[in-house]
Amino acid sequence: QVQLVESGGGSVQAGGSLSLSCSASGETFTNYAMGWFRQAPGKEREFVAGISLSGATTHYADSVKGRFTISRDNAKNTAFLQMNSLKPEDTAVYYCAARRLSIRQNNDYDYWGQGTQVTVSS
């Protein structure tokens, strides 16, 4: 099993930045692609970004391309999401997730964190 713990959420004004971290423990971190998802009130959870086992490949939702950057530090068993130029519509609970072997842009992930709130005010 893999345990995931997110941190770094908070409140920021539009145009600001936040950095999220996802610390993993349990099974070998490099066996898992990592993804970030978000869920706004009254909406379904949606894919935000994903990164491959080595970090060489990344995917982003169109809504965050050019503003968010996903990365990972395999030596520290940690994934990151750097969020710049934040907009009020980015307000949501953000979740990290781990999927064995490959990225998917849907909810088909094996393990999930508990989520961290990001609030962007106008």
Biopython code that builds the backbone (N, CA, C, O; Angstrom):
import numpy as np
from Bio.PDB.StructureBuilder import StructureBuilder

atoms = [
    (1, "GLN", "N", (0.825, -1.200, 0.000)),
    (1, "GLN", "CA", (0.000, 0.000, 0.000)),
    (1, "GLN", "C", (0.862, 1.252, 0.000)),
    (1, "GLN", "O", (2.040, 1.215, 0.353)),
    (2, "VAL", "N", (0.253, 2.361, -0.402)),
    (2, "VAL", "CA", (0.917, 3.658, -0.396)),
    (2, "VAL", "C", (0.071, 4.625, 0.400)),
    (2, "VAL", "O", (-1.140, 4.717, 0.197)),
    (3, "GLN", "N", (0.705, 5.346, 1.303)),
    (3, "GLN", "CA", (0.025, 6.395, 2.060)),
    (3, "GLN", "C", (0.484, 7.742, 1.507)),
    (3, "GLN", "O", (1.676, 7.972, 1.304)),
    (4, "LEU", "N", (-0.479, 8.625, 1.269)),
    (4, "LEU", "CA", (-0.202, 9.934, 0.674)),
    (4, "LEU", "C", (-0.717, 11.033, 1.593)),
    (4, "LEU", "O", (-1.844, 10.970, 2.083)),
    (5, "VAL", "N", (0.118, 12.033, 1.821)),
    (5, "VAL", "CA", (-0.270, 13.164, 2.665)),
    (5, "VAL", "C", (0.056, 14.453, 1.940)),
    (5, "VAL", "O", (1.216, 14.739, 1.641)),
    (6, "GLU", "N", (-0.994, 15.238, 1.659)),
    (6, "GLU", "CA", (-0.799, 16.526, 0.992)),
    (6, "GLU", "C", (-0.560, 17.626, 2.017)),
    (6, "GLU", "O", (-1.000, 17.538, 3.164)),
    (7, "SER", "N", (0.143, 18.656, 1.580)),
    (7, "SER", "CA", (0.330, 19.842, 2.406)),
    (7, "SER", "C", (0.538, 21.037, 1.490)),
    (7, "SER", "O", (0.817, 20.885, 0.300)),
    (8, "GLY", "N", (0.396, 22.233, 2.062)),
    (8, "GLY", "CA", (0.696, 23.443, 1.312)),
    (8, "GLY", "C", (-0.502, 24.221, 0.828)),
    (8, "GLY", "O", (-0.341, 25.277, 0.216)),
    (9, "GLY", "N", (-1.707, 23.727, 1.085)),
    (9, "GLY", "CA", (-2.881, 24.477, 0.686)),
    (9, "GLY", "C", (-3.030, 25.743, 1.518)),
    (9, "GLY", "O", (-2.296, 25.969, 2.479)),
    (10, "GLY", "N", (-3.995, 26.559, 1.124)),
    (10, "GLY", "CA", (-4.241, 27.793, 1.850)),
    (10, "GLY", "C", (-5.063, 28.755, 1.032)),
    (10, "GLY", "O", (-5.707, 28.376, 0.054)),
    (11, "SER", "N", (-5.031, 30.011, 1.447)),
    (11, "SER", "CA", (-5.795, 31.057, 0.776)),
    (11, "SER", "C", (-4.843, 32.063, 0.143)),
    (11, "SER", "O", (-3.811, 32.413, 0.716)),
    (12, "VAL", "N", (-5.207, 32.515, -1.040)),
    (12, "VAL", "CA", (-4.366, 33.450, -1.782)),
    (12, "VAL", "C", (-5.258, 34.317, -2.656)),
    (12, "VAL", "O", (-6.358, 33.910, -3.030)),
    (13, "GLN", "N", (-4.786, 35.501, -2.976)),
    (13, "GLN", "CA", (-5.525, 36.350, -3.886)),
    (13, "GLN", "C", (-5.256, 35.951, -5.333)),
    (13, "GLN", "O", (-4.229, 35.350, -5.648)),
    (14, "ALA", "N", (-6.183, 36.292, -6.192)),
    (14, "ALA", "CA", (-6.019, 36.010, -7.615)),
    (14, "ALA", "C", (-4.706, 36.589, -8.116)),
    (14, "ALA", "O", (-4.319, 37.707, -7.775)),
    (15, "GLY", "N", (-4.038, 35.792, -8.935)),
    (15, "GLY", "CA", (-2.732, 36.182, -9.440)),
    (15, "GLY", "C", (-1.578, 35.679, -8.601)),
    (15, "GLY", "O", (-0.421, 35.756, -9.016)),
    (16, "GLY", "N", (-1.881, 35.169, -7.436)),
    (16, "GLY", "CA", (-0.845, 34.683, -6.539)),
    (16, "GLY", "C", (-0.431, 33.260, -6.844)),
    (16, "GLY", "O", (-0.860, 32.663, -7.831)),
    (17, "SER", "N", (0.421, 32.724, -5.965)),
    (17, "SER", "CA", (0.984, 31.383, -6.162)),
    (17, "SER", "C", (0.871, 30.562, -4.884)),
    (17, "SER", "O", (0.857, 31.097, -3.775)),
    (18, "LEU", "N", (0.791, 29.267, -5.068)),
    (18, "LEU", "CA", (0.856, 28.308, -3.965)),
    (18, "LEU", "C", (1.611, 27.084, -4.454)),
    (18, "LEU", "O", (1.612, 26.766, -5.644)),
    (19, "SER", "N", (2.252, 26.406, -3.516)),
    (19, "SER", "CA", (2.948, 25.170, -3.847)),
    (19, "SER", "C", (2.421, 24.066, -2.965)),
    (19, "SER", "O", (2.434, 24.183, -1.740)),
    (20, "LEU", "N", (1.957, 22.993, -3.577)),
    (20, "LEU", "CA", (1.458, 21.830, -2.853)),
    (20, "LEU", "C", (2.517, 20.735, -2.859)),
    (20, "LEU", "O", (3.269, 20.583, -3.822)),
    (21, "SER", "N", (2.561, 19.984, -1.780)),
    (21, "SER", "CA", (3.446, 18.824, -1.681)),
    (21, "SER", "C", (2.632, 17.594, -1.366)),
    (21, "SER", "O", (1.580, 17.677, -0.733)),
    (22, "CYS", "N", (3.114, 16.462, -1.804)),
    (22, "CYS", "CA", (2.476, 15.174, -1.520)),
    (22, "CYS", "C", (3.565, 14.212, -1.102)),
    (22, "CYS", "O", (4.379, 13.789, -1.922)),
    (23, "SER", "N", (3.580, 13.866, 0.165)),
    (23, "SER", "CA", (4.585, 12.966, 0.708)),
    (23, "SER", "C", (4.047, 11.545, 0.701)),
    (23, "SER", "O", (2.949, 11.287, 1.194)),
    (24, "ALA", "N", (4.817, 10.628, 0.143)),
    (24, "ALA", "CA", (4.385, 9.240, 0.011)),
    (24, "ALA", "C", (5.200, 8.330, 0.921)),
    (24, "ALA", "O", (6.388, 8.559, 1.150)),
    (25, "SER", "N", (4.543, 7.299, 1.433)),
    (25, "SER", "CA", (5.225, 6.278, 2.217)),
    (25, "SER", "C", (4.592, 4.933, 1.909)),
    (25, "SER", "O", (3.485, 4.855, 1.377)),
    (26, "GLY", "N", (5.311, 3.878, 2.253)),
    (26, "GLY", "CA", (4.810, 2.534, 1.985)),
    (26, "GLY", "C", (5.603, 1.888, 0.872)),
    (26, "GLY", "O", (6.814, 1.702, 0.994)),
    (27, "GLU", "N", (4.938, 1.546, -0.204)),
    (27, "GLU", "CA", (5.605, 0.859, -1.304)),
    (27, "GLU", "C", (6.568, 1.790, -2.049)),
    (27, "GLU", "O", (6.579, 3.002, -1.832)),
    (28, "THR", "N", (7.360, 1.203, -2.914)),
    (28, "THR", "CA", (8.389, 1.927, -3.650)),
    (28, "THR", "C", (7.782, 3.052, -4.473)),
    (28, "THR", "O", (6.946, 2.816, -5.345)),
    (29, "PHE", "N", (8.207, 4.267, -4.191)),
    (29, "PHE", "CA", (7.616, 5.452, -4.816)),
    (29, "PHE", "C", (7.786, 5.438, -6.332)),
    (29, "PHE", "O", (6.893, 5.861, -7.067)),
    (30, "THR", "N", (8.917, 4.958, -6.788)),
    (30, "THR", "CA", (9.200, 4.985, -8.221)),
    (30, "THR", "C", (8.420, 3.940, -9.020)),
    (30, "THR", "O", (8.568, 3.854, -10.239)),
    (31, "ASN", "N", (7.602, 3.157, -8.348)),
    (31, "ASN", "CA", (6.692, 2.237, -9.050)),
    (31, "ASN", "C", (5.383, 2.900, -9.442)),
    (31, "ASN", "O", (4.530, 2.287, -10.085)),
    (32, "TYR", "N", (5.231, 4.181, -9.041)),
    (32, "TYR", "CA", (3.939, 4.835, -9.195)),
    (32, "TYR", "C", (4.042, 6.154, -9.955)),
    (32, "TYR", "O", (4.871, 7.010, -9.647)),
    (33, "ALA", "N", (3.170, 6.291, -10.961)),
    (33, "ALA", "CA", (2.930, 7.614, -11.523)),
    (33, "ALA", "C", (2.117, 8.403, -10.502)),
    (33, "ALA", "O", (1.367, 7.831, -9.711)),
    (34, "MET", "N", (2.275, 9.703, -10.532)),
    (34, "MET", "CA", (1.578, 10.548, -9.571)),
    (34, "MET", "C", (0.662, 11.520, -10.299)),
    (34, "MET", "O", (0.975, 12.004, -11.387)),
    (35, "GLY", "N", (-0.454, 11.789, -9.684)),
    (35, "GLY", "CA", (-1.393, 12.730, -10.271)),
    (35, "GLY", "C", (-1.913, 13.691, -9.222)),
    (35, "GLY", "O", (-1.947, 13.388, -8.030)),
    (36, "TRP", "N", (-2.317, 14.860, -9.701)),
    (36, "TRP", "CA", (-3.038, 15.826, -8.862)),
    (36, "TRP", "C", (-4.430, 16.008, -9.452)),
    (36, "TRP", "O", (-4.600, 16.139, -10.665)),
    (37, "PHE", "N", (-5.407, 16.013, -8.578)),
    (37, "PHE", "CA", (-6.800, 16.198, -8.946)),
    (37, "PHE", "C", (-7.376, 17.300, -8.073)),
    (37, "PHE", "O", (-6.775, 17.684, -7.070)),
    (38, "ARG", "N", (-8.536, 17.804, -8.455)),
    (38, "ARG", "CA", (-9.213, 18.787, -7.614)),
    (38, "ARG", "C", (-10.720, 18.603, -7.707)),
    (38, "ARG", "O", (-11.251, 18.106, -8.700)),
    (39, "GLN", "N", (-11.389, 19.021, -6.642)),
    (39, "GLN", "CA", (-12.846, 18.943, -6.601)),
    (39, "GLN", "C", (-13.390, 20.217, -5.979)),
    (39, "GLN", "O", (-13.139, 20.515, -4.811)),
    (40, "ALA", "N", (-14.136, 20.958, -6.777)),
    (40, "ALA", "CA", (-14.781, 22.170, -6.296)),
    (40, "ALA", "C", (-16.170, 21.817, -5.776)),
    (40, "ALA", "O", (-16.728, 20.792, -6.169)),
    (41, "PRO", "N", (-16.737, 22.642, -4.901)),
    (41, "PRO", "CA", (-18.068, 22.355, -4.368)),
    (41, "PRO", "C", (-19.097, 22.169, -5.474)),
    (41, "PRO", "O", (-19.213, 22.996, -6.378)),
    (42, "GLY", "N", (-19.838, 21.075, -5.391)),
    (42, "GLY", "CA", (-20.890, 20.810, -6.359)),
    (42, "GLY", "C", (-20.413, 20.295, -7.696)),
    (42, "GLY", "O", (-21.209, 20.122, -8.619)),
    (43, "LYS", "N", (-19.111, 20.046, -7.808)),
    (43, "LYS", "CA", (-18.569, 19.559, -9.069)),
    (43, "LYS", "C", (-17.871, 18.224, -8.871)),
    (43, "LYS", "O", (-17.524, 17.839, -7.754)),
    (44, "GLU", "N", (-17.676, 17.532, -9.974)),
    (44, "GLU", "CA", (-16.967, 16.262, -9.916)),
    (44, "GLU", "C", (-15.464, 16.503, -9.786)),
    (44, "GLU", "O", (-14.948, 17.550, -10.180)),
    (45, "ARG", "N", (-14.788, 15.523, -9.234)),
    (45, "ARG", "CA", (-13.337, 15.594, -9.146)),
    (45, "ARG", "C", (-12.746, 15.540, -10.555)),
    (45, "ARG", "O", (-13.188, 14.750, -11.388)),
    (46, "GLU", "N", (-11.753, 16.378, -10.814)),
    (46, "GLU", "CA", (-11.183, 16.453, -12.152)),
    (46, "GLU", "C", (-9.662, 16.354, -12.103)),
    (46, "GLU", "O", (-9.019, 16.758, -11.134)),
    (47, "PHE", "N", (-9.116, 15.805, -13.176)),
    (47, "PHE", "CA", (-7.670, 15.689, -13.337)),
    (47, "PHE", "C", (-7.065, 17.073, -13.520)),
    (47, "PHE", "O", (-7.603, 17.915, -14.240)),
    (48, "VAL", "N", (-5.929, 17.291, -12.850)),
    (48, "VAL", "CA", (-5.203, 18.554, -12.990)),
    (48, "VAL", "C", (-3.866, 18.329, -13.691)),
    (48, "VAL", "O", (-3.550, 19.003, -14.672)),
    (49, "ALA", "N", (-3.088, 17.380, -13.182)),
    (49, "ALA", "CA", (-1.758, 17.140, -13.751)),
    (49, "ALA", "C", (-1.293, 15.744, -13.361)),
    (49, "ALA", "O", (-1.714, 15.192, -12.345)),
    (50, "GLY", "N", (-0.410, 15.183, -14.193)),
    (50, "GLY", "CA", (0.150, 13.875, -13.897)),
    (50, "GLY", "C", (1.611, 13.819, -14.306)),
    (50, "GLY", "O", (2.048, 14.553, -15.193)),
    (51, "ILE", "N", (2.361, 12.943, -13.655)),
    (51, "ILE", "CA", (3.785, 12.820, -13.938)),
    (51, "ILE", "C", (4.171, 11.350, -13.902)),
    (51, "ILE", "O", (3.687, 10.580, -13.072)),
    (52, "SER", "N", (5.052, 10.982, -14.820)),
    (52, "SER", "CA", (5.452, 9.584, -14.965)),
    (52, "SER", "C", (6.400, 9.157, -13.841)),
    (52, "SER", "O", (6.789, 9.962, -12.994)),
    (53, "LEU", "N", (6.755, 7.889, -13.856)),
    (53, "LEU", "CA", (7.590, 7.306, -12.806)),
    (53, "LEU", "C", (8.911, 8.069, -12.627)),
    (53, "LEU", "O", (9.330, 8.352, -11.505)),
    (54, "SER", "N", (9.545, 8.390, -13.737)),
    (54, "SER", "CA", (10.846, 9.056, -13.683)),
    (54, "SER", "C", (10.724, 10.570, -13.619)),
    (54, "SER", "O", (11.675, 11.264, -13.260)),
    (55, "GLY", "N", (9.565, 11.070, -13.966)),
    (55, "GLY", "CA", (9.374, 12.517, -14.059)),
    (55, "GLY", "C", (9.593, 13.077, -15.442)),
    (55, "GLY", "O", (9.471, 14.283, -15.652)),
    (56, "ALA", "N", (9.916, 12.212, -16.393)),
    (56, "ALA", "CA", (10.236, 12.691, -17.735)),
    (56, "ALA", "C", (9.003, 13.134, -18.519)),
    (56, "ALA", "O", (9.101, 13.966, -19.421)),
    (57, "THR", "N", (7.854, 12.579, -18.175)),
    (57, "THR", "CA", (6.616, 12.883, -18.905)),
    (57, "THR", "C", (5.599, 13.502, -17.965)),
    (57, "THR", "O", (5.387, 13.027, -16.849)),
    (58, "THR", "N", (4.976, 14.571, -18.437)),
    (58, "THR", "CA", (3.925, 15.225, -17.666)),
    (58, "THR", "C", (2.714, 15.487, -18.564)),
    (58, "THR", "O", (2.837, 15.622, -19.781)),
    (59, "HIS", "N", (1.563, 15.553, -17.940)),
    (59, "HIS", "CA", (0.326, 15.889, -18.632)),
    (59, "HIS", "C", (-0.418, 16.905, -17.779)),
    (59, "HIS", "O", (-0.344, 16.877, -16.551)),
    (60, "TYR", "N", (-1.138, 17.805, -18.452)),
    (60, "TYR", "CA", (-1.889, 18.830, -17.754)),
    (60, "TYR", "C", (-3.283, 18.980, -18.342)),
    (60, "TYR", "O", (-3.495, 18.779, -19.538)),
    (61, "ALA", "N", (-4.224, 19.335, -17.484)),
    (61, "ALA", "CA", (-5.532, 19.752, -17.968)),
    (61, "ALA", "C", (-5.360, 21.079, -18.704)),
    (61, "ALA", "O", (-4.503, 21.888, -18.350)),
    (62, "ASP", "N", (-6.176, 21.291, -19.724)),
    (62, "ASP", "CA", (-6.076, 22.526, -20.508)),
    (62, "ASP", "C", (-6.241, 23.761, -19.631)),
    (62, "ASP", "O", (-5.632, 24.799, -19.889)),
    (63, "SER", "N", (-7.055, 23.647, -18.607)),
    (63, "SER", "CA", (-7.371, 24.795, -17.761)),
    (63, "SER", "C", (-6.174, 25.273, -16.935)),
    (63, "SER", "O", (-6.192, 26.393, -16.425)),
    (64, "VAL", "N", (-5.147, 24.453, -16.795)),
    (64, "VAL", "CA", (-3.997, 24.840, -15.960)),
    (64, "VAL", "C", (-2.688, 24.898, -16.730)),
    (64, "VAL", "O", (-1.659, 25.274, -16.168)),
    (65, "LYS", "N", (-2.708, 24.536, -17.996)),
    (65, "LYS", "CA", (-1.476, 24.550, -18.793)),
    (65, "LYS", "C", (-0.855, 25.942, -18.797)),
    (65, "LYS", "O", (-1.545, 26.943, -18.989)),
    (66, "GLY", "N", (0.444, 25.990, -18.584)),
    (66, "GLY", "CA", (1.159, 27.256, -18.570)),
    (66, "GLY", "C", (1.128, 27.960, -17.226)),
    (66, "GLY", "O", (1.850, 28.937, -17.021)),
    (67, "ARG", "N", (0.294, 27.472, -16.300)),
    (67, "ARG", "CA", (0.204, 28.093, -14.970)),
    (67, "ARG", "C", (0.677, 27.157, -13.868)),
    (67, "ARG", "O", (1.281, 27.600, -12.891)),
    (68, "PHE", "N", (0.404, 25.865, -14.022)),
    (68, "PHE", "CA", (0.763, 24.867, -13.003)),
    (68, "PHE", "C", (1.912, 24.010, -13.510)),
    (68, "PHE", "O", (2.042, 23.763, -14.709)),
    (69, "THR", "N", (2.737, 23.564, -12.578)),
    (69, "THR", "CA", (3.834, 22.662, -12.911)),
    (69, "THR", "C", (3.878, 21.521, -11.903)),
    (69, "THR", "O", (3.948, 21.742, -10.695)),
    (70, "ILE", "N", (3.835, 20.302, -12.420)),
    (70, "ILE", "CA", (3.960, 19.118, -11.567)),
    (70, "ILE", "C", (5.404, 18.635, -11.629)),
    (70, "ILE", "O", (6.048, 18.696, -12.677)),
    (71, "SER", "N", (5.898, 18.159, -10.502)),
    (71, "SER", "CA", (7.254, 17.618, -10.449)),
    (71, "SER", "C", (7.300, 16.565, -9.358)),
    (71, "SER", "O", (6.344, 16.397, -8.601)),
    (72, "ARG", "N", (8.415, 15.859, -9.284)),
    (72, "ARG", "CA", (8.582, 14.860, -8.233)),
    (72, "ARG", "C", (10.053, 14.760, -7.871)),
    (72, "ARG", "O", (10.934, 14.982, -8.701)),
    (73, "ASP", "N", (10.296, 14.425, -6.622)),
    (73, "ASP", "CA", (11.639, 14.166, -6.119)),
    (73, "ASP", "C", (11.635, 12.733, -5.623)),
    (73, "ASP", "O", (11.181, 12.457, -4.512)),
    (74, "ASN", "N", (12.139, 11.824, -6.438)),
    (74, "ASN", "CA", (12.078, 10.407, -6.077)),
    (74, "ASN", "C", (12.978, 10.059, -4.885)),
    (74, "ASN", "O", (12.735, 9.072, -4.190)),
    (75, "ALA", "N", (13.985, 10.845, -4.658)),
    (75, "ALA", "CA", (14.846, 10.597, -3.492)),
    (75, "ALA", "C", (14.135, 10.931, -2.181)),
    (75, "ALA", "O", (14.472, 10.398, -1.125)),
    (76, "LYS", "N", (13.147, 11.820, -2.266)),
    (76, "LYS", "CA", (12.402, 12.235, -1.077)),
    (76, "LYS", "C", (10.977, 11.711, -1.066)),
    (76, "LYS", "O", (10.193, 12.073, -0.189)),
    (77, "ASN", "N", (10.630, 10.862, -2.030)),
    (77, "ASN", "CA", (9.284, 10.277, -2.093)),
    (77, "ASN", "C", (8.190, 11.350, -2.041)),
    (77, "ASN", "O", (7.199, 11.219, -1.324)),
    (78, "THR", "N", (8.397, 12.392, -2.807)),
    (78, "THR", "CA", (7.487, 13.521, -2.748)),
    (78, "THR", "C", (7.145, 14.023, -4.154)),
    (78, "THR", "O", (8.006, 14.100, -5.031)),
    (79, "ALA", "N", (5.883, 14.357, -4.342)),
    (79, "ALA", "CA", (5.423, 15.007, -5.567)),
    (79, "ALA", "C", (4.989, 16.427, -5.231)),
    (79, "ALA", "O", (4.597, 16.723, -4.102)),
    (80, "PHE", "N", (5.068, 17.299, -6.233)),
    (80, "PHE", "CA", (4.777, 18.708, -6.012)),
    (80, "PHE", "C", (3.836, 19.226, -7.082)),
    (80, "PHE", "O", (3.769, 18.691, -8.189)),
    (81, "LEU", "N", (3.115, 20.274, -6.734)),
    (81, "LEU", "CA", (2.327, 21.009, -7.717)),
    (81, "LEU", "C", (2.539, 22.494, -7.447)),
    (81, "LEU", "O", (2.057, 23.035, -6.451)),
    (82, "GLN", "N", (3.261, 23.136, -8.341)),
    (82, "GLN", "CA", (3.473, 24.571, -8.249)),
    (82, "GLN", "C", (2.365, 25.256, -9.033)),
    (82, "GLN", "O", (2.175, 24.995, -10.221)),
    (83, "MET", "N", (1.637, 26.133, -8.358)),
    (83, "MET", "CA", (0.491, 26.793, -8.971)),
    (83, "MET", "C", (0.738, 28.297, -9.012)),
    (83, "MET", "O", (0.855, 28.945, -7.972)),
    (84, "ASN", "N", (0.815, 28.836, -10.206)),
    (84, "ASN", "CA", (1.037, 30.261, -10.405)),
    (84, "ASN", "C", (-0.165, 30.896, -11.098)),
    (84, "ASN", "O", (-1.007, 30.200, -11.666)),
    (85, "SER", "N", (-0.235, 32.207, -11.046)),
    (85, "SER", "CA", (-1.325, 32.945, -11.696)),
    (85, "SER", "C", (-2.677, 32.355, -11.345)),
    (85, "SER", "O", (-3.508, 32.111, -12.219)),
    (86, "LEU", "N", (-2.885, 32.131, -10.075)),
    (86, "LEU", "CA", (-4.109, 31.472, -9.617)),
    (86, "LEU", "C", (-5.334, 32.337, -9.886)),
    (86, "LEU", "O", (-5.290, 33.566, -9.832)),
    (87, "LYS", "N", (-6.434, 31.636, -10.178)),
    (87, "LYS", "CA", (-7.707, 32.279, -10.484)),
    (87, "LYS", "C", (-8.753, 31.805, -9.477)),
    (87, "LYS", "O", (-8.597, 30.735, -8.889)),
    (88, "PRO", "N", (-9.810, 32.579, -9.267)),
    (88, "PRO", "CA", (-10.864, 32.121, -8.353)),
    (88, "PRO", "C", (-11.428, 30.754, -8.737)),
    (88, "PRO", "O", (-11.821, 29.985, -7.860)),
    (89, "GLU", "N", (-11.473, 30.448, -10.003)),
    (89, "GLU", "CA", (-11.989, 29.148, -10.440)),
    (89, "GLU", "C", (-11.054, 27.983, -10.123)),
    (89, "GLU", "O", (-11.418, 26.825, -10.330)),
    (90, "ASP", "N", (-9.866, 28.275, -9.627)),
    (90, "ASP", "CA", (-8.973, 27.218, -9.163)),
    (90, "ASP", "C", (-9.311, 26.779, -7.731)),
    (90, "ASP", "O", (-8.728, 25.822, -7.223)),
    (91, "THR", "N", (-10.229, 27.461, -7.097)),
    (91, "THR", "CA", (-10.632, 27.109, -5.734)),
    (91, "THR", "C", (-11.218, 25.704, -5.703)),
    (91, "THR", "O", (-12.150, 25.393, -6.445)),
    (92, "ALA", "N", (-10.665, 24.859, -4.839)),
    (92, "ALA", "CA", (-11.090, 23.463, -4.761)),
    (92, "ALA", "C", (-10.293, 22.768, -3.661)),
    (92, "ALA", "O", (-9.332, 23.317, -3.121)),
    (93, "VAL", "N", (-10.717, 21.552, -3.347)),
    (93, "VAL", "CA", (-9.870, 20.654, -2.567)),
    (93, "VAL", "C", (-8.973, 19.914, -3.559)),
    (93, "VAL", "O", (-9.453, 19.324, -4.527)),
    (94, "TYR", "N", (-7.686, 19.954, -3.306)),
    (94, "TYR", "CA", (-6.712, 19.314, -4.188)),
    (94, "TYR", "C", (-6.239, 17.998, -3.574)),
    (94, "TYR", "O", (-5.895, 17.928, -2.394)),
    (95, "TYR", "N", (-6.231, 16.965, -4.404)),
    (95, "TYR", "CA", (-5.839, 15.632, -3.981)),
    (95, "TYR", "C", (-4.648, 15.142, -4.790)),
    (95, "TYR", "O", (-4.583, 15.359, -5.999)),
    (96, "CYS", "N", (-3.716, 14.488, -4.131)),
    (96, "CYS", "CA", (-2.715, 13.767, -4.900)),
    (96, "CYS", "C", (-3.106, 12.296, -4.925)),
    (96, "CYS", "O", (-3.812, 11.804, -4.046)),
    (97, "ALA", "N", (-2.628, 11.611, -5.957)),
    (97, "ALA", "CA", (-2.980, 10.215, -6.154)),
    (97, "ALA", "C", (-1.806, 9.479, -6.784)),
    (97, "ALA", "O", (-0.981, 10.071, -7.480)),
    (98, "ALA", "N", (-1.749, 8.182, -6.527)),
    (98, "ALA", "CA", (-0.687, 7.340, -7.061)),
    (98, "ALA", "C", (-1.288, 6.210, -7.880)),
    (98, "ALA", "O", (-2.263, 5.572, -7.482)),
    (99, "ARG", "N", (-0.681, 5.984, -9.027)),
    (99, "ARG", "CA", (-1.162, 4.926, -9.906)),
    (99, "ARG", "C", (0.034, 4.088, -10.339)),
    (99, "ARG", "O", (1.053, 4.607, -10.796)),
    (100, "ARG", "N", (-0.120, 2.780, -10.182)),
    (100, "ARG", "CA", (0.981, 1.891, -10.541)),
    (100, "ARG", "C", (1.315, 2.020, -12.022)),
    (100, "ARG", "O", (0.454, 1.833, -12.882)),
    (101, "LEU", "N", (2.534, 2.332, -12.301)),
    (101, "LEU", "CA", (3.180, 2.283, -13.610)),
    (101, "LEU", "C", (2.905, 3.461, -14.553)),
    (101, "LEU", "O", (3.855, 3.996, -15.124)),
    (102, "SER", "N", (1.663, 3.886, -14.740)),
    (102, "SER", "CA", (1.443, 4.875, -15.807)),
    (102, "SER", "C", (0.417, 5.928, -15.423)),
    (102, "SER", "O", (-0.458, 5.699, -14.589)),
    (103, "ILE", "N", (0.547, 7.089, -16.056)),
    (103, "ILE", "CA", (-0.380, 8.198, -15.834)),
    (103, "ILE", "C", (-1.719, 7.892, -16.507)),
    (103, "ILE", "O", (-1.763, 7.302, -17.587)),
    (104, "ARG", "N", (-2.789, 8.295, -15.867)),
    (104, "ARG", "CA", (-4.103, 8.328, -16.487)),
    (104, "ARG", "C", (-4.716, 9.689, -16.198)),
    (104, "ARG", "O", (-4.462, 10.289, -15.154)),
    (105, "GLN", "N", (-5.517, 10.163, -17.125)),
    (105, "GLN", "CA", (-6.170, 11.445, -16.925)),
    (105, "GLN", "C", (-7.609, 11.262, -16.481)),
    (105, "GLN", "O", (-8.476, 12.081, -16.786)),
    (106, "ASN", "N", (-7.849, 10.191, -15.765)),
    (106, "ASN", "CA", (-9.156, 9.962, -15.161)),
    (106, "ASN", "C", (-8.931, 9.550, -13.716)),
    (106, "ASN", "O", (-7.808, 9.637, -13.218)),
    (107, "ASN", "N", (-9.965, 9.107, -13.043)),
    (107, "ASN", "CA", (-9.863, 8.801, -11.625)),
    (107, "ASN", "C", (-9.308, 7.409, -11.328)),
    (107, "ASN", "O", (-9.347, 6.965, -10.181)),
    (108, "ASP", "N", (-8.803, 6.729, -12.326)),
    (108, "ASP", "CA", (-8.328, 5.362, -12.180)),
    (108, "ASP", "C", (-6.946, 5.323, -11.523)),
    (108, "ASP", "O", (-5.961, 4.930, -12.148)),
    (109, "TYR", "N", (-6.889, 5.733, -10.265)),
    (109, "TYR", "CA", (-5.668, 5.714, -9.486)),
    (109, "TYR", "C", (-5.851, 4.782, -8.304)),
    (109, "TYR", "O", (-6.970, 4.557, -7.841)),
    (110, "ASP", "N", (-4.746, 4.244, -7.823)),
    (110, "ASP", "CA", (-4.792, 3.204, -6.801)),
    (110, "ASP", "C", (-4.900, 3.759, -5.382)),
    (110, "ASP", "O", (-5.566, 3.173, -4.528)),
    (111, "TYR", "N", (-4.251, 4.872, -5.140)),
    (111, "TYR", "CA", (-4.220, 5.438, -3.782)),
    (111, "TYR", "C", (-4.441, 6.948, -3.851)),
    (111, "TYR", "O", (-4.055, 7.615, -4.811)),
    (112, "TRP", "N", (-5.076, 7.461, -2.798)),
    (112, "TRP", "CA", (-5.429, 8.878, -2.752)),
    (112, "TRP", "C", (-5.046, 9.469, -1.393)),
    (112, "TRP", "O", (-5.088, 8.800, -0.360)),
    (113, "GLY", "N", (-4.671, 10.752, -1.439)),
    (113, "GLY", "CA", (-4.475, 11.477, -0.191)),
    (113, "GLY", "C", (-5.792, 12.002, 0.335)),
    (113, "GLY", "O", (-6.846, 11.784, -0.263)),
    (114, "GLN", "N", (-5.724, 12.694, 1.456)),
    (114, "GLN", "CA", (-6.941, 13.182, 2.113)),
    (114, "GLN", "C", (-7.402, 14.530, 1.575)),
    (114, "GLN", "O", (-8.526, 14.954, 1.845)),
    (115, "GLY", "N", (-6.545, 15.206, 0.817)),
    (115, "GLY", "CA", (-6.916, 16.475, 0.214)),
    (115, "GLY", "C", (-6.455, 17.671, 1.013)),
    (115, "GLY", "O", (-6.287, 17.599, 2.230)),
    (116, "THR", "N", (-6.252, 18.780, 0.307)),
    (116, "THR", "CA", (-5.891, 20.040, 0.946)),
    (116, "THR", "C", (-6.644, 21.162, 0.244)),
    (116, "THR", "O", (-6.744, 21.186, -0.983)),
    (117, "GLN", "N", (-7.164, 22.077, 1.026)),
    (117, "GLN", "CA", (-8.020, 23.139, 0.476)),
    (117, "GLN", "C", (-7.167, 24.259, -0.117)),
    (117, "GLN", "O", (-6.199, 24.715, 0.491)),
    (118, "VAL", "N", (-7.547, 24.685, -1.309)),
    (118, "VAL", "CA", (-6.965, 25.869, -1.956)),
    (118, "VAL", "C", (-8.099, 26.836, -2.239)),
    (118, "VAL", "O", (-9.075, 26.486, -2.902)),
    (119, "THR", "N", (-7.968, 28.052, -1.735)),
    (119, "THR", "CA", (-8.987, 29.063, -1.930)),
    (119, "THR", "C", (-8.345, 30.299, -2.567)),
    (119, "THR", "O", (-7.375, 30.849, -2.047)),
    (120, "VAL", "N", (-8.907, 30.721, -3.703)),
    (120, "VAL", "CA", (-8.386, 31.882, -4.420)),
    (120, "VAL", "C", (-9.475, 32.949, -4.441)),
    (120, "VAL", "O", (-10.565, 32.727, -4.969)),
    (121, "SER", "N", (-9.172, 34.093, -3.871)),
    (121, "SER", "CA", (-10.152, 35.174, -3.799)),
    (121, "SER", "C", (-9.875, 36.208, -4.882)),
    (121, "SER", "O", (-8.733, 36.418, -5.292)),
    (122, "SER", "N", (-10.934, 36.838, -5.329)),
    (122, "SER", "CA", (-10.811, 37.836, -6.416)),
    (122, "SER", "C", (-10.518, 39.225, -5.865)),
    (122, "SER", "O", (-10.384, 40.178, -6.633)),
]
sb = StructureBuilder()
sb.init_structure("model")
sb.init_model(0)
sb.init_chain("A")
sb.init_seg("    ")
for serial, (resi, resn, name, xyz) in enumerate(atoms, 1):
    if name == "N":
        sb.init_residue(resn, " ", resi, " ")
    sb.init_atom(name, np.array(xyz, "f"), 0.0, 1.0, " ", f" {name:<3s}", serial, name[0])
structure = sb.get_structure()
